[in-house]
Amino acid sequence: MKLIMLGPPGAGKGTQAQKICDDYDTVQISTGDILRAEVSNNTELGKKAKEYMDKGDLVPDEVILGMMDKKLFGDNAPSGYILDGFPRTVPQAEGLDKLYDQHDEELDAIIVMEVDRDIIVERLTARRTCKNCKKVYNLLFMPPEEEGVCDECGGELVQRDDDKKETVLNRLKVYEEETEPLIDYYKGSGKIKHVDSEGTPEEVYANIKEVLENL
Ligand code: AMP
């Protein structure tokens, strides 16, 4: 199964991708997570990406496409996956299509997560991440047992720099300008599946499951 999770930042793409992985024995590939790991390892790619990420801007398409070519078609590439946070622009989607053509592969579906803008801002500014193990919490609907402390490893919970309000608003603007046009781009493929994503993580997952079971 090859899926794309599409939707604004904070729609719950990562959370839902993880749930699908638990049920369907597939893997989640998150460009945001890969980039954050590069940043914390202080690699050349990480240094280049950090200046964009801190502002909520997108890392240049050619950097992302090179990285994803290796990940999806290089040695040890998985046979099925859920793409979370990629493609993020029309040129990235065109680049991905070219790679699928070259390798004679294709996508199964593009899940579009629909959430109102105000809910997104509320959700993202309430997000906290463990500094140590990277587990994600939400003060609104998935709080830790003890404030500021990770349930899993006891690490300190922090707000990601790009979850600060000003950056969240910029990320949403970038989404509307750069990523939303992908819905039109994929329209003709017949693979777009819209999913109401305003409920609890469990309710949203039930909606997604219904789509997956009818693919
Ligand atoms: P995310 O965790 O998906 O919200 O990504 C965090 C940040 O990483 C984004 O705000 C971008 O700066 C960068 N990023 C992640 N995926 C991409 C992508 N496909 N294209 C460009 N930049 C990306």
Residues whose N, C-alpha, C, O or C-beta is under 5 A from the ligand:
A	BS01	AMP	P9 T31 G32 D33 L35 Y52 M53 G56 D57 L58 V59 I64 D84 G85 F86 P87 R88
